[in-house]
Amino acid sequence: MTAPSLDVVVVEITNANNYSQLSHSLRTFAPNDVRDTILSGPLTNGQDPLTVLDIAQHTIGVLYILCVRWHTPLRC
């Protein structure tokens, strides 16, 4: 099974109705190292996913992305 792209994850975040299910999905959609790499990257069009997500509506998804960025070394 291949991990979904960040684009797929963002769509899941924006369409979520059940926040506990979304939280579980964000924790388990891929192994930790793969998940962290996906969540810390840009969308396929190069856009930052935080510019697509609304903090008030997509708080759980935004927090997962921010937490991963906080713990992932910068890639220069």
C-alpha positions in Angstrom: 0.0 0.0 0.0 1.4 3.4 -0.9 0.9 6.5 1.2 -1.4 9.2 -0.1 0.0 12.5 -1.4 -0.4 15.6 0.7 -3.1 16.7 -1.8 -5.2 13.7 -0.9 -4.6 14.3 2.8 -5.7 18.0 2.5 -8.9 16.9 0.7 -9.6 14.5 3.5 -9.0 17.3 6.1 -11.3 19.8 4.2 -14.1 17.2 3.8 -13.9 15.8 7.4 -17.1 15.6 9.4 -15.9 13.4 12.2 -12.9 14.9 13.9 -12.0 11.9 16.0 -11.9 9.8 12.8 -9.8 12.5 11.1 -7.4 12.5 13.9 -7.0 8.7 13.8 -6.6 8.9 10.0 -3.9 11.6 10.3 -2.0 9.5 12.9 -2.2 6.2 10.9 -2.3 6.9 7.1 1.5 6.0 6.8 4.4 5.0 9.0 5.7 7.9 11.2 8.7 8.8 9.1 6.7 8.7 5.8 3.8 10.6 7.3 6.0 13.3 8.7 7.7 13.7 5.3 4.3 14.0 3.6 2.8 16.4 6.1 5.9 18.7 6.1 6.0 19.1 2.3 4.2 21.3 -0.2 1.2 20.4 -2.3 1.9 19.0 -5.8 1.5 22.5 -7.3 4.1 23.8 -4.8 1.6 25.6 -2.6 1.9 25.5 1.2 -1.0 23.5 2.5 -1.5 26.0 5.3 -2.5 28.6 2.8 -5.3 26.3 1.6 -6.6 25.3 5.1 -8.7 27.6 7.2 -7.5 27.5 10.8 -11.0 27.9 12.2 -12.5 25.1 10.1 -9.5 22.8 9.7 -7.9 23.2 13.1 -7.0 19.5 13.6 -5.3 19.3 10.2 -3.4 22.5 10.6 -2.2 21.4 14.1 -0.9 18.1 12.7 1.0 19.9 9.9 2.4 22.5 12.3 3.5 19.8 14.8 5.3 17.9 12.1 7.0 21.0 10.8 8.1 21.8 14.4 9.8 18.4 14.8 11.1 18.0 11.2 14.6 19.5 10.4 14.6 22.2 7.7 15.7 21.0 4.3 17.8 23.6 2.6 
